[in-house]
Amino acid sequence: MKITTAPEMFSLGQRLGAELRAGDLILLNGPLGAGKTVLVQGIGRALGFSDITSPTFVISRIHNGPLSLIHVDAYRLLEGGNEALH
């Protein structure tokens, strides 16, 4: 499957989100602009959340619900040369 648009990525996220169960973990790796947050927005929509934004500057965002979503962005930790640790 090749995803070429943001709506397709969002839809994939919704399909993934519909299958998730407590304790599931999804790890994403890709360059800036690859659609990782759009995918998480689709997952969030499937879980009943509509306010998913990138946690790049705060490292993580927790969305509590019947099935909670913890969205973590390690970009500043990995790509920033340990910038967040100084």
Number of C-alpha atoms within 10 A of each C-alpha: 3 6 12 10 9 15 14 16 22 23 19 18 22 20 16 17 21 15 11 15 10 9 8 7 10 9 6 11 10 9 8 9 8 13 20 20 22 22 24 26 25 26 26 26 20 19 21 16 16 13 9 19 12 17 16 15 11 12 15 14 16 12 18 12 10 9 14 16 20 13 20 15 19 16 19 16 14 11 9 11 11 11 10 14 8 5
